[in-house]
Amino acid sequence: MVSPPDRPRTRLLTVVLRRALSALGTLWAAVTLAFFALRIAGGDPTHSLLAQGLASPEQVAALRSHLGLDDSLTTQYVHYLGDLIQGDLGESLYTGRNVTAVIGEQLPPSLQLALSAFVVSLILGLSLGLASGWYPRRVVGRVADALSALATGLPVAIVGLIAILAAAYLSRMFLPALALTRAGGLVLPSLTLGFGASGALARAIQAGLLETSAAPYLVAARARGIARGARLMWHALRPVLPLAVSLSALQAAFLLSGTVVTETVFSRPGLGRLLVSAILDGDYPVVQGLVVLGAAVYTLTHSVAEVIASHLDPRLRDAEA
């Protein structure tokens, strides 16, 4: 029989194991769906090479044999899973290079943008959520609520265009030495992507604070004369933290895999532009590799966030154990 001090640790270990199994299942489902969807909906990927005059019929036939496209879908799927387990994502149809190397070249710019945008989204999301949820009837709360609505409702492309126009105006009128609009820059793309991702976090924190601020223990604390300061705000924020952590993890996965629009608007290299180019060219091995990477990032961040949320809120841990 497990002694009482070891029970929380045992329950946490159970949550970790369940999350790991769930993550593997999610990753397998995403890989399987991408594999069959690309082959059923997209047709033969070598036809694009032949149609564009990039290869002769003999070269296409040799490529089909090399890629195993003459085999049945089931055989191709088994071979693909076997290669994937060994870390082999295949070769690009157009360059013949290893897909892992192709993705690795474009990963650093996207990772840099995603991390910067994630920091921006955390700062903005927490600030806007705290202001709108803790001071809902004050001017600062109403302004924060309006900004949260804009962050949630405006598409990233529109926010990016507004940011470019605003930065260009400021650079010309007031800050001529500040080259915020240069191609490949990080400041504007990070602010654009981070602002768009901050809306959901701000809304979640706002809703949680509005709910907990009416909780009996906070009402009693205010009745005893405790001011609405940082200490009381922290007690109101603590029940919201598990949800905020889970939502932040989802946003982190979205930021890395959802940089397509931002990189296109700001002419930045990265995984987003690589994905668009691979889809347009019909380079399915590259598309599959990017899907695997996105699914892996999503499952990993979501699983880690759920474990952290279970640690912060024992009720979640007890419910799953």
C-alpha positions as CSV (number, residue, x, y, z in Angstrom):
1,M,0.0,0.0,0.0
2,V,1.3,3.4,-1.0
3,S,2.0,5.7,2.0
4,P,0.0,9.0,2.1
5,P,3.1,11.2,1.3
6,D,3.7,9.2,-1.9
7,R,0.2,9.4,-3.3
8,P,0.5,12.8,-5.0
9,R,3.8,11.7,-6.6
10,T,2.2,8.5,-7.8
11,R,-0.8,10.3,-9.2
12,L,1.4,12.8,-11.0
13,L,3.4,9.9,-12.5
14,T,0.2,8.4,-13.7
15,V,-0.8,11.6,-15.4
16,V,2.6,11.8,-17.1
17,L,2.3,8.3,-18.5
18,R,-1.2,8.8,-19.7
19,R,-0.2,12.1,-21.4
20,A,2.7,10.4,-23.1
21,L,0.5,7.6,-24.5
22,S,-2.0,10.2,-25.6
23,A,0.7,12.2,-27.3
24,L,1.9,9.2,-29.2
25,G,-1.6,8.4,-30.3
26,T,-2.2,11.9,-31.5
27,L,1.1,12.0,-33.4
28,W,0.3,8.7,-35.1
29,A,-3.2,9.9,-36.1
30,A,-1.8,13.1,-37.6
31,V,0.9,11.3,-39.5
32,T,-1.6,8.8,-40.8
33,L,-4.1,11.4,-41.9
34,A,-1.5,13.5,-43.7
35,F,-0.1,10.4,-45.5
36,F,-3.4,9.2,-46.9
37,A,-4.8,12.7,-47.5
38,L,-1.9,13.8,-49.6
39,R,-1.9,10.6,-51.7
40,I,-5.7,10.3,-52.2
41,A,-6.5,14.0,-52.8
42,G,-3.2,15.1,-54.4
43,G,-2.7,12.2,-56.8
44,D,0.7,11.2,-58.1
45,P,3.4,13.7,-57.0
46,T,5.6,12.8,-59.9
47,H,3.1,14.1,-62.4
48,S,4.0,17.7,-61.6
49,L,7.6,17.0,-62.5
50,L,6.5,15.6,-65.9
51,A,4.0,18.4,-66.5
52,Q,6.6,21.1,-65.8
53,G,9.2,19.4,-68.1
54,L,11.6,18.9,-65.2
55,A,12.0,15.2,-65.9
56,S,11.6,12.8,-68.7
57,P,9.2,9.9,-68.6
58,E,12.1,7.5,-68.0
59,Q,13.3,9.7,-65.1
60,V,9.8,9.8,-63.6
61,A,9.5,6.1,-63.8
62,A,12.9,5.7,-62.1
63,L,11.8,8.2,-59.4
64,R,8.5,6.3,-58.9
65,S,10.4,3.1,-58.4
66,H,12.9,4.8,-56.0
67,L,10.1,6.3,-53.9
68,G,8.1,3.1,-53.9
69,L,5.0,4.8,-55.5
70,D,4.3,1.6,-57.6
71,D,3.5,-0.2,-54.4
72,S,0.1,-0.3,-52.8
73,L,-0.9,2.5,-50.3
74,T,-0.7,0.0,-47.5
75,T,2.8,-1.0,-48.4
76,Q,3.9,2.6,-48.8
77,Y,2.4,3.5,-45.4
78,V,4.2,0.6,-43.6
79,H,7.5,1.7,-45.3
80,Y,6.9,5.3,-44.4
81,L,6.2,4.5,-40.7
82,G,9.3,2.3,-40.6
83,D,11.5,5.1,-42.0
84,L,9.8,7.7,-39.8
85,I,10.6,5.6,-36.7
86,Q,14.2,5.6,-37.8
87,G,14.2,9.4,-38.2
88,D,14.1,9.4,-42.0
89,L,11.6,11.8,-43.5
90,G,12.4,11.0,-47.1
91,E,13.8,13.1,-49.9
92,S,12.5,16.2,-51.7
93,L,11.1,15.5,-55.2
94,Y,12.7,18.6,-56.6
95,T,16.1,18.9,-55.0
96,G,16.7,15.2,-54.0
97,R,17.9,16.5,-50.6
98,N,17.0,14.9,-47.3
99,V,13.7,16.4,-46.0
100,T,15.2,16.7,-42.5
101,A,18.1,18.9,-43.9
102,V,15.6,21.0,-45.9
103,I,13.4,21.6,-42.8
104,G,16.5,22.2,-40.6
105,E,17.7,25.0,-42.8
106,Q,14.3,26.9,-42.4
107,L,13.7,26.0,-38.8
108,P,15.9,28.7,-37.1
109,P,14.1,31.7,-38.6
110,S,10.7,30.3,-37.7
111,L,11.8,29.2,-34.3
112,Q,13.2,32.7,-33.6
113,L,10.0,34.3,-34.7
114,A,7.8,31.9,-32.8
115,L,9.7,32.4,-29.5
116,S,9.7,36.1,-29.8
117,A,6.0,36.2,-30.6
118,F,5.3,33.8,-27.7
119,V,7.0,36.2,-25.3
120,V,5.0,39.1,-26.8
121,S,1.7,37.1,-26.5
122,L,2.4,36.2,-22.9
123,I,3.1,39.8,-21.9
124,L,0.2,41.2,-23.8
125,G,-2.2,38.4,-22.9
126,L,-1.4,38.7,-19.1
127,S,-1.5,42.5,-19.1
128,L,-4.8,42.8,-21.1
129,G,-6.4,39.9,-19.2
130,L,-5.5,41.3,-15.8
131,A,-6.5,44.9,-16.7
132,S,-9.9,43.9,-18.2
133,G,-10.7,41.3,-15.6
134,W,-9.6,43.1,-12.5
135,Y,-10.7,46.6,-13.4
136,P,-13.7,46.0,-15.7
137,R,-15.4,49.3,-15.0
138,R,-12.4,51.5,-15.3
139,V,-11.0,53.1,-18.4
140,V,-7.9,50.9,-18.4
141,G,-10.1,47.8,-18.2
142,R,-12.4,49.0,-21.1
143,V,-9.3,49.8,-23.3
144,A,-7.8,46.4,-22.5
145,D,-11.1,44.7,-23.3
146,A,-11.2,46.5,-26.7
147,L,-7.7,45.5,-27.5
148,S,-8.4,41.9,-26.6
149,A,-11.4,41.9,-28.9
150,L,-9.2,43.3,-31.7
151,A,-6.5,40.7,-31.1
152,T,-9.1,38.0,-31.3
153,G,-11.0,39.2,-34.3
154,L,-8.5,40.7,-36.6
155,P,-6.7,38.4,-39.1
156,V,-2.9,38.3,-38.8
157,A,-2.5,39.5,-42.4
158,I,-4.5,42.7,-41.6
159,V,-2.6,43.3,-38.4
160,G,0.7,42.9,-40.3
161,L,-0.3,45.4,-43.0
162,I,-1.4,47.9,-40.3
163,A,1.9,47.4,-38.5
164,I,3.9,47.9,-41.7
165,L,2.0,51.1,-42.6
166,A,2.4,52.5,-39.0
167,A,6.1,51.6,-38.8
168,A,6.7,53.2,-42.2
169,Y,5.0,56.4,-41.1
170,L,6.9,56.6,-37.9
171,S,10.2,55.8,-39.5
172,R,9.7,58.6,-42.1
173,M,8.2,61.2,-39.8
174,F,9.9,60.6,-36.4
175,L,12.3,57.8,-36.4
176,P,14.3,57.9,-39.6
177,A,17.1,55.7,-38.2
178,L,14.7,52.9,-37.1
179,A,14.5,50.4,-39.9
180,L,11.5,48.5,-38.6
181,T,10.1,47.7,-42.0
182,R,13.2,46.1,-43.5
183,A,12.7,42.6,-45.0
184,G,13.5,39.8,-42.7
185,G,13.3,42.0,-39.6
186,L,12.0,40.5,-36.3
187,V,10.4,43.4,-34.5
188,L,7.2,43.8,-36.5
189,P,6.6,40.1,-37.3
190,S,6.9,39.3,-33.6
191,L,4.6,42.1,-32.5
192,T,2.1,41.1,-35.2
193,L,2.0,37.4,-34.5
194,G,2.2,37.9,-30.7
195,F,-0.6,40.4,-30.7
196,G,-2.9,38.0,-32.6
197,A,-2.1,35.2,-30.2
198,S,-2.6,37.3,-27.1
199,G,-6.3,37.7,-27.6
200,A,-7.4,34.2,-26.5
201,L,-5.1,34.2,-23.4
202,A,-6.4,37.7,-22.4
203,R,-10.0,36.5,-22.8
204,A,-9.4,33.4,-20.7
205,I,-7.7,35.4,-17.9
206,Q,-10.4,38.0,-18.0
207,A,-13.2,35.5,-17.7
208,G,-11.5,33.6,-14.9
209,L,-10.9,36.8,-12.9
210,L,-14.5,38.0,-13.4
211,E,-15.6,34.6,-12.0
212,T,-13.2,34.3,-9.1
213,S,-13.6,38.0,-8.1
214,A,-17.1,37.1,-6.9
215,A,-15.9,34.0,-5.0
216,P,-16.9,34.0,-1.3
217,Y,-13.3,34.0,0.0
218,L,-12.5,37.1,-2.0
219,V,-15.7,38.8,-1.0
220,A,-14.9,38.0,2.7
221,A,-11.3,39.3,2.2
222,R,-12.6,42.6,0.8
223,A,-15.1,42.8,3.7
224,R,-12.3,42.5,6.1
225,G,-10.7,45.6,4.6
226,I,-8.1,44.0,2.3
227,A,-7.5,46.4,-0.6
228,R,-7.7,45.3,-4.3
229,G,-4.0,45.1,-4.5
230,A,-1.4,42.7,-5.9
231,R,-1.9,40.2,-3.0
232,L,-5.6,39.9,-3.6
233,M,-5.2,39.8,-7.3
234,W,-2.8,36.9,-7.0
235,H,-5.3,34.9,-4.9
236,A,-7.9,35.6,-7.6
237,L,-5.5,34.6,-10.4
238,R,-4.3,31.3,-8.9
239,P,-7.4,29.3,-10.0
240,V,-7.1,30.6,-13.5
241,L,-3.4,29.6,-13.9
242,P,-4.0,25.9,-15.0
243,L,-6.2,27.1,-17.9
244,A,-3.8,29.9,-18.8
245,V,-0.9,27.4,-18.9
246,S,-2.8,25.0,-21.2
247,L,-3.9,27.8,-23.5
248,S,-0.4,29.2,-23.6
249,A,0.9,25.8,-24.7
250,L,-1.6,25.6,-27.5
251,Q,-0.6,29.1,-28.6
252,A,3.1,28.1,-28.6
253,A,2.4,25.2,-30.9
254,F,0.2,27.5,-33.1
255,L,2.9,30.1,-33.3
256,L,5.5,27.7,-34.6
257,S,3.3,25.9,-37.1
258,G,1.2,29.0,-38.0
259,T,3.8,31.4,-39.2
260,V,2.8,31.0,-42.9
261,V,0.9,34.3,-43.1
262,T,3.3,36.3,-41.1
263,E,6.4,35.1,-43.0
264,T,4.6,35.8,-46.3
265,V,3.5,39.3,-45.3
266,F,7.0,40.3,-44.0
267,S,9.0,38.3,-46.7
268,R,10.8,36.3,-44.0
269,P,12.3,32.8,-44.7
270,G,11.0,30.0,-42.6
271,L,8.8,26.9,-42.3
272,G,5.7,28.8,-43.4
273,R,7.1,29.8,-46.8
274,L,8.6,26.4,-47.2
275,L,5.2,24.8,-46.6
276,V,3.5,27.1,-49.2
277,S,6.2,26.4,-51.7
278,A,6.1,22.6,-51.1
279,I,2.3,22.5,-51.5
280,L,2.3,24.5,-54.7
281,D,5.1,22.4,-56.2
282,G,3.6,19.1,-55.1
283,D,6.7,18.2,-53.0
284,Y,4.8,15.8,-50.8
285,P,7.7,14.5,-48.8
286,V,8.5,18.0,-47.6
287,V,4.8,18.6,-46.8
288,Q,4.7,15.3,-44.8
289,G,7.8,16.3,-42.9
290,L,6.4,19.6,-41.9
291,V,3.1,18.0,-40.8
292,V,5.1,15.6,-38.6
293,L,7.1,18.5,-37.1
294,G,3.9,20.5,-36.4
295,A,2.1,17.5,-34.9
296,A,5.2,16.7,-32.7
297,V,5.4,20.2,-31.4
298,Y,1.7,20.4,-30.7
299,T,1.6,17.1,-28.8
300,L,4.7,17.8,-26.9
301,T,3.7,21.3,-25.7
302,H,0.2,20.2,-25.0
303,S,1.3,17.2,-22.9
304,V,3.8,19.3,-20.9
305,A,1.2,22.0,-20.3
306,E,-1.3,19.4,-19.1
307,V,1.2,18.0,-16.7
308,I,2.1,21.5,-15.4
309,A,-1.6,22.3,-15.0
310,S,-2.2,19.1,-13.1
311,H,0.7,20.0,-10.8
312,L,-0.8,23.5,-10.2
313,D,-4.3,22.2,-9.6
314,P,-4.5,19.0,-7.6
315,R,-8.1,18.6,-8.6
316,L,-7.1,17.9,-12.2
317,R,-4.5,15.4,-11.0
318,D,-6.9,13.6,-8.8
319,A,-9.5,13.4,-11.6
320,E,-7.1,11.8,-14.0
321,A,-5.3,9.5,-11.6
